[in-house]
Amino acid sequence: MLWMSMLVWLSGIAVEINGVRSTYRLAIKQSDKADELVSITRENISNATYRAYYAMGKALQAKHGWNPASRLSLAKEASVQLNKAVDAAPGNLEVRYLRFSFESKVPALLGLTLHTTQDKAWIMAHLDKKHPMWDLIRAFLKESELLTADEKLKL
């Protein structure tokens, strides 16, 4: 009976994280989905993956925002939360990818791009083509100006 309860609980987590991932994909282009991403992950930031998606929700709110001061504040908060997520789960491909994607797109003059080299090296050493987000990770890396042509061939 205990195993059955654990299985139901674990499958519930899988459904939840899949919903978070879906919302993230939409939030890249839709500001209302960025707000939703923050809302659905806010209560679960003790989990590194949820914290990373919460941070990306903040980052995407900054991307979609119009007020420069608010955008900067949101980007700084996203950076802090992404760093905490990586500190909590340094071996998590998804968390590392999310920080890399944020830092590689934020303007360098903000001083929030401290980990791109280390995250890129870690990601390239731990590619997982079976990961549920692999299609998005691969597409992003293929377009990244931070990867060499040889690195892109490995994808």
N, C-alpha and C positions, 0 to 999 in steps of 0.2 A: 504494500500500500504506500509506503514511504517513497519507493521508486516512482510510482505512478504520479504522486504529488509533485515530486521533483521534475519529472518530465513535463507535466502541465505547466509548472512555473517557468521552466527553461524555454518552452515553446512560446510562452507569453512574452518573454524578453525578446526572443527573435522577431516576433511580430512587431513589437514596439520599435526595435532598432531599425527594422525595415521601413517602418513608417517615418522615422526620423530621416533615414537616408533618402527616401522619396521626397520628403519636404525640402531637404537640402538641395536636391537636384532642381526643384522648382524655384527655390529661393535665389538661385544664382541669377535668374532673370526677373523674378517677381518680388517686389518689395513687401507685399502683404504676406508672402510665404516666408520672408526673412523674419518678420514679426512672429509668425506662427512657430518657426523653428526655435526662436528664443523661448517662447511660451511653453512648448512641449518638452524642452530639455532642462529648463530652469530648476525643476525640483529634483533632478537626478544627477547633479554635477559631482556627486561623490564618486560616480563612475567616470573614468577617464574618457571613454568614448563619447558619452553624453556631454561631458564638459567641453570636449573639443567641438562638438556640434553646436553647443550653446555659444561658444566663442565665435564660430563661423556665422552663426545667426547675427551676432553683434557686428562682425566684420561686414556682412552683407547689408545690414542696416546702414552702416557707414557708406558703403558703396552706393546704395540707392538714395541716401540722404542728400539734402541740398545745403544745409547749414554747415559751413566749414568747421566751426568750433565743435559742434556736435559730432561731426564725422571724425575729427581727430580724437575726441574723447572715446568714441565707440571703438575706433581702431586700437587705441592703447589698451582698452579693456579686453578686447579680443586677444591681443598679444599676451597679456598677463595670463588669461585663462588658457590659451593654447600652451604656453610654457608650463603651467601647472599640470595640464593634461599629459604632456610628454614626460614631465618629471615623475608622474604617477604611473605611467605605462610606457617606458622608453622602448619596449619591444613590440609595440602595437603599430602595424603598418598604416592602418587607417588614421590614427592620431598623428603619426609622423607626416603622412601625406597632407592632412588638413593644415598642419602648421606650415609645411613647405609651400602649399598652394597660396596661403595667406601671405607669407613673407616674400614670395617671389612676385607678388602683384602689388604690394604696398610700396609707395614711393620710398626709396632708400633714404632720402633726406629726413624722414621721420625717425630714423634710428631703430626701426622695428624689424630689421632684416638680418639679425645676428646668427641665425641657425641654418641658412639655406645650404651652405656647403656641407655641413655635417648631416643634415636631413637628407639631402640628395644622395650622399654616399651611403647612408644607412638604407634608404629606400632601394637603391640600385643593388645593394648586397642582399636584400630580402624581398625581391619581387615574388608576388604570389598570384599567379594567373587564375587561381580558383577563388580568390577573394570576391565577395559579393559586389564590391565597388570597383573591381578591376577594370571594367570598360571605361569608367570615368577617370580613374587614376592613369590608365594608359594614354587616353586621349589628351589629358592635361600634360603629361610628361612629354608626349610627342610634340606638343606645341610650345613647350617651355624653351625659352632662350637660354636657360641655365644648363641645359643638357647638350653635350656634344653630339655630333652625328653618329659616332660609334656607340655612345650610350643609348641613343634612340633606336639603333639597330637591335639592341638587346631586348627591347620591349616586344 
